[in-house]
């Protein structure tokens, strides 16, 4: 009998990203809907999605987030 893998499949419909900011900070495992990534633009739409999310968070909290410098899929 085959041994079960210790990792669960990601069937949640999300892709996880690590976000790096211009002040040197990092935000890990940010969720982006799988429908937002892929295609001809690759992961670029994920950056736009995360920038929009950061902007909404900043508006609610009254504290601005630093500018995103890069986005990389988590676990790579």
C-alpha positions in Angstrom: 0.0 0.0 0.0 1.3 3.4 -0.9 2.3 5.8 1.9 0.2 8.9 2.2 2.0 12.2 1.6 2.3 14.5 4.7 1.2 17.5 2.6 -2.5 18.2 1.9 -3.5 19.3 -1.6 -4.4 23.0 -1.9 -8.0 22.7 -3.1 -9.0 25.9 -1.5 -8.7 27.9 -4.7 -6.0 30.2 -3.4 -2.3 30.7 -4.2 0.0 31.8 -1.4 2.5 34.6 -2.0 5.3 36.3 0.0 5.2 40.0 -0.4 8.4 42.1 0.0 8.2 45.9 0.8 10.5 48.8 0.1 11.3 49.2 3.8 12.7 45.7 4.0 9.6 44.1 5.6 8.0 40.9 4.4 4.5 39.5 4.6 4.3 35.8 4.2 1.5 33.5 2.9 -0.8 36.1 1.6 -3.8 34.5 -0.2 -4.7 35.4 -3.7 -7.6 33.7 -5.5 -6.3 31.2 -8.1 -8.6 32.9 -10.7 -6.4 36.0 -10.4 -3.1 34.4 -11.4 -1.8 32.5 -14.4 -2.6 33.1 -18.0 -0.5 35.3 -20.2 0.4 37.7 -17.3 1.6 35.0 -15.0 1.8 36.2 -11.4 1.6 40.0 -12.2 -2.1 40.2 -11.5 -1.4 38.9 -8.0 0.7 41.9 -7.3 -2.1 44.2 -8.4 -4.6 42.3 -6.2 -2.3 42.5 -3.2 -1.7 46.3 -3.7 -5.4 46.8 -3.8 -5.8 44.7 -0.6 -3.1 46.7 1.2 -4.7 50.0 0.1 -8.0 48.9 1.6 -6.4 47.8 4.8 -4.5 51.1 5.1 -7.8 53.1 4.6 -9.5 51.2 7.4 -6.6 51.3 9.8 -5.4 54.8 9.0 -1.8 53.5 8.7 -0.2 53.4 5.2 1.6 50.2 4.1 5.0 50.5 2.5 5.3 50.1 -1.3 5.5 46.5 -2.6 8.8 45.8 -4.3 8.3 42.2 -5.3 5.9 39.3 -5.0 7.0 35.6 -5.0 5.0 32.4 -4.6 5.4 30.9 -1.1 7.3 27.7 -0.8 9.5 28.2 -3.9 
